[in-house]
Amino acid sequence: MPTTLSLPHLPSNYRLHIALFTSVTNAAHLHSQLLAKNPEYEYAFIDPSILVSHLQPISACFRAIRDLLDPDVGLRTPNVHSETVFSLSPTHNITDSYRRFGISPSSAAVLAIKILDTSLASYSESNTLERLTSIVEGTEVDFDTKDIRKLTDLIKVKKYYKLKDMGYVDQLYKKKGRNIEEKSEEEAWRDLEVAVLGAMALRSLV
Amino acid sequence: MPPRPIDGTLLKQGAEAHVYRSTFLLPNVPCLIKVRPTKPYRHATLDMRLTKHRCVSEARLLNRCRSMGVLCPAVYFVDEKRGEIIMEWIEGPSVRDFLHDCIDGASDPGKEEDNVDVRLDALMENIGQTIGKLHDIDIIHGDLTTSNLMLKHRENSGTTSEPQQGSQALLTADTSLLDFDVVLIDFGLGQVSNSDEDKAVDLYVLERAFLSTHPRATRLFDIILDSYKRNCLGSAVVLRRLQEVRLRGRKKSMVG
């Protein structure tokens, strides 16, 4: 089942529909439709291997919708969906952000997000959900942190979000021969999650 | 920039910022929103630049600290034009509240004073360690007071089934202070610097704050310094500098 959300601090008529797919077979088709700017395929298609938690794509949507509604900021990409992919990036390079965080023709897993204004007359929840689950050909899995972390590519995440300084003090102390408590797996994931969210949040300040 | 109403409960209102409690993205993610409202008496352009600058520098410091491994609230979202930072919610009492309760508690005839002392010593040790770490990554807090140090229960300590709240919980006999982390908050006056002078002044500010609020503080602050000395890599030079700062006060340049 796709996840439906509306976010705090945003007008309640904006709703997110999110679905995560594995064993995807039509990524090349989806990718070509995005390049052709086909409005039928206006979704945020995200490569889940760069995700470390379910908050990360939702936070990108949050940024995208806020920029959309803020007359002083506005979107820097064609629509709110491409802006969502761009918002995952810690840098201002739009082309790079599509390439790194969006899907590629060979993607085997896809996170699809549709952002809609429910106050529009054309909005229909059942149609949207039906279309969302059929547009990607693959196996739908739950959109939660546990399933996302099975797909995470840590090397890519660390490279794209420039996390080489992560845990710097502990490494420094270890080098000096001190005993440093090993972090539990859960703590390490949590550190990674907040580091990624922080890198996304600070993009506008770079 | 037009002010926007914040969806959350107002917790504190200072000269510089308003602080709200709210949620980020999902109802189960509590967060703190720090807003620097516009000051109508300031020239609009200057006001915007100051607000933006302070907001940006605070967010950068928080992020740098957290990702390098010093505990502080994580940054979730920044809207520098409106002066808003959405950050992680830290549950727990401030060291200031905790110390007050401890000292009140110790004067109770029913409580064993030794027990409280042992715990306070452990806490001071922890504070010294945290400040040492902060200085080792060349960050100056700028406003080290006991209110800007929080105590957070360690999530995976596994001893408590339900989260305990408030400083009273920390005083109960079966809670060891070792299960608590010291978290630094409010980097509004912080900066990145590797100078011994700045680090010494940071310690001096904490010393003044300590001595003026807590009667038994001299001994406690000595434990902090001792722990800082053992844990911070560059502590020797900083502590020597601290002696000088004590003699002449915080301002070196005597300008302004």
Interface residues (C-beta under 8 A of the other chain):
Chain A: L5 L7 P8 H9 L55 I58 S59 F62 R63 R66 D72 V73 L163 D165 M166 G167 Y168 V169 D170 L172 K176 S184 E186 E187 D191 V194 A195 L197 G198 A199 A201 L202 S204 L205
Chain B: M1 I6 D7 S22 T23 F24 L25 L26 P27 V29 V56 A59 R60 L62 N63 R64 R66 S67 M68 G69 V70 A74 V75 Y76 F77 V78 D79 E80 K81 I86 E88 K133 D136 I137 E155 N156 L233
